[in-house]
Amino acid sequence: MRSIYIARRVISELIRDKRTLAMMFVAPVLIMFLMKLIFTQSATTSVTVATVGVDGNIRTALNDVKHVSVEKKSTNAAAKKALKDQKVDAIVHQTSDDHYTVTYANTDATKTTLVKAGFKAALAQVGVKQLKQTTVKLSQTVTQMATTIQKVAPQAAGNLTLPKAKQQATTKITNKYNYGNKDTGFFNKIVPILMGFFVFFFVFLISGMALLKERTTGTLDRLLATPVRRGEIVLGYMMSYGILALIQTVIIVLCTVGFMGVEITGTLAAVMTINFLLALVALAFGILMSTMAQSEFQMMQFIPIIVIPQVFFSGIVPLDSLASWVKDISYILPLTYAGNAMTQIIMYGTKLTSLGLDIGVLLLFLAVLTALNIRGMRRYRKV
Amino acid sequence: MADLLIDLNHLQKKFGKETVLKDVTLQVAKGEILGLIGPSGAGKSTVIKTALGMEVADGGQALVLDTQMPNRQLLGRIGYMAQDDALYEALSAEENLRFFGRMKGVDKTQLAEQIAHVAAVVDLTPDLKKTVSGYSGGMKRRLSLAIALLGDPELLILDEPTVGIDPALRRKIWKELHGLRDAGRGVLITTHVMDEAELVDNVALLLGGQVMAYGAPGMLEAQYNVKTIEQVFLKAEGVA
């Protein structure tokens, strides 16, 4: 009963703190919007390649590759000068019949990759064309031979049927996307993790500071001088910040889905459940950390230690390729499980019931941290 | 014995290696105001914290309202006011009172009436709707006292309640405290203001974790052969 009043009080205090509210609700949307702008921009990189003594066919083929344009240079020196002046991004120099030297500016990895892939494609295309020509010549020879055979030995030719030259059909690829569409990029991949991160970050920080403030102003002592249970205080905080996290999630989801076109395959309720759970873990974490801080500034010092590493290990950077001990670190961070669950829900539409492990681990985090908090408050009152 | 609200017997308390309370014995009876005086670091706050159950004594016995402390349920019958104002500055005075009233377990039907009453006692009735952050230092102190008075507690534990309060209001607060005493309540009060020590029924002079002098102000003055409690204090400290 008392915890409801505590929750109500925490919320009414927060509502009057307009700046903090704005930070919780507007800042995540703003950051996500900026990230969308930045991460969707990189898809349209284009490069210019200088060619020196390259066969015309290959040059045309290279020029036809998307986002690649070709400039013909007469000498290697002229090409090098263009590269130095940043007019071109790479030089293709044919030194002999089957040898090419490619020089990359290599100041932008995406451009280098684009040139590499484009040049390979051009070579393959020219190769296929030559092969085709050879095939055509070969089939002509066969036809001629068949005619000759017919003239020489008509009986033998009876069961010799010639394959009719089929109209060469151009191979067409139809792309289907399991999630999103052709514009789905890095941004979409990190949206679920970012969503969890914002909830974690803000709830961790604000709740930690709120309890710290209660301690330093003496209101916690006064609260503990009433018959309130220690657990009721922790529960009251959980309810209020849980509600806040729900509102934050709704706003983030509506903005990402509405304005940024991110698709959520699973149900919104599932996303909310995970975020609510994560908020409670963040809250318990924040309260625990606040007992170790003497001031708001010391609370801020937990950001690089507690909050930022979670971002790195939560799946924004693919962990599959990392050393196993690095991967192991991610198993002790709550955001890893929340991020994984969110990714499953948003990208694959996984139901909550199939996410038992993630939810279980988050609940375990919550139970342990809450118990530690209730126990930790014994420092301020012995019963 | 039944008339004793606070009964501390040979209380000892250590923080690490440092002994804060060596041997403290004091009582507050119904209808008594006990003034706890002593220099900073003498252990006044520790006595209060032990009486409230925030700390557990290492030795001796702390009985409050006939119950061994610490005891959570008992806290609803005690009014406590700390040295800090300990208020939620973003909330109005009324919201602060209502919140702490609920925490103390004041009956719902009586809460509004209680708030009106304690606000009148500390002269804050016209300012109840104002946000506490706009309050002056004295007003905060008064609100803090009003919160301690909520729920009509049998025992009041007040830590420096009159710091930063102007003389007229201080007199009013003392009048109220005397009124409470006459109504059979007990008050344990710490103070630095020596002339306030003349207003209490009994004085306990705490020095180095021990009660150096204990008794009615007039009796102590006679015992030390001085005219004021301030001189008793100085004499006991060995300064004069």
Interface residues (C-beta under 8 A of the other chain):
Chain A: R2 Y5 I6 R9 S12 E13 R16 D17 T217 G218 T219 D221 R222 L223 L224 A225 T226 P227 V228 R229 Y380 R381 K382 V383
Chain B: L52 G53 M54 E55 V56 P70 N71 R72 Q73 L74 L75 G76 I78 Y80 A82 Q83 D84 D85 A86 L87 Y88 E89 A90 L91 E95 F99 F100 R102 M103 K104 G105 T131 I147
